[in-house]
């Protein structure tokens, strides 16, 4: 399955919105990104919400990395097109 950059951004926005809902619901206030899982484990009382939190974390990471790779590819193609214009 190949996603466009736009589709990837939309999916990341959906993941973020759902994650923000869980963060607000459980008042998750980790001091650093390294503490997020420990804080979530301590504060999220519903096992389904905790599992969803972990799923969203993983999905966000995957889509984020995919989006970064797509952006690099887009930037590289733009540079190549610009270089080709200069040669003509």
GIJO-V605584 format. One record per backbone hydrogen bond with DSSP energy under -0.5 kcal/mol. NH is the residue of the N-H (numbers start at 1). CO is the residue of the C=O. E is the energy in kcal/mol with one decimal. If there is no record, write none. Layout:
nh=NH co=CO e=E
nh=NH co=CO e=E
This chain:
nh=8 co=4 e=-2.3
nh=9 co=5 e=-2.4
nh=10 co=6 e=-2.2
nh=11 co=7 e=-2.3
nh=12 co=8 e=-2.4
nh=13 co=9 e=-2.4
nh=14 co=10 e=-2.1
nh=15 co=11 e=-2.5
nh=16 co=12 e=-2.7
nh=17 co=13 e=-2.4
nh=18 co=14 e=-2.2
nh=19 co=15 e=-2.6
nh=20 co=16 e=-2.9
nh=21 co=17 e=-1.7
nh=22 co=18 e=-1.7
nh=23 co=19 e=-2.6
nh=24 co=20 e=-2.6
nh=25 co=21 e=-2.4
nh=26 co=22 e=-2.1
nh=27 co=23 e=-0.5
nh=27 co=24 e=-0.6
nh=28 co=23 e=-2.1
nh=29 co=27 e=-0.7
nh=35 co=32 e=-1.9
nh=36 co=33 e=-0.7
nh=39 co=35 e=-2.7
nh=40 co=36 e=-2.6
nh=41 co=37 e=-2.8
nh=42 co=38 e=-1.9
nh=43 co=39 e=-2.3
nh=44 co=40 e=-2.7
nh=45 co=43 e=-0.8
nh=47 co=45 e=-0.6
nh=50 co=46 e=-2.2
nh=51 co=47 e=-2.6
nh=52 co=48 e=-2.5
nh=53 co=49 e=-2.6
nh=54 co=50 e=-2.2
nh=55 co=51 e=-2.5
nh=56 co=52 e=-3.1
nh=57 co=53 e=-2.2
nh=58 co=54 e=-2.3
nh=59 co=55 e=-3.2
nh=60 co=56 e=-2.9
nh=61 co=57 e=-1.8
nh=62 co=58 e=-2.5
nh=63 co=59 e=-3.0
nh=64 co=60 e=-2.3
nh=65 co=61 e=-2.4
nh=66 co=62 e=-2.3
nh=67 co=63 e=-2.7
nh=68 co=64 e=-2.2
nh=69 co=65 e=-2.2
nh=70 co=66 e=-2.5
nh=71 co=67 e=-2.5
nh=72 co=68 e=-2.3
nh=73 co=69 e=-2.1
nh=74 co=70 e=-2.7
nh=75 co=71 e=-2.7
nh=76 co=72 e=-2.6
nh=77 co=73 e=-2.5
nh=78 co=74 e=-2.1
nh=79 co=75 e=-2.2
nh=80 co=76 e=-2.3
nh=81 co=77 e=-2.3
nh=82 co=78 e=-2.3
nh=83 co=79 e=-2.5
nh=84 co=80 e=-2.3
nh=85 co=81 e=-1.9
nh=86 co=82 e=-1.8
nh=87 co=83 e=-1.4
nh=88 co=84 e=-1.1
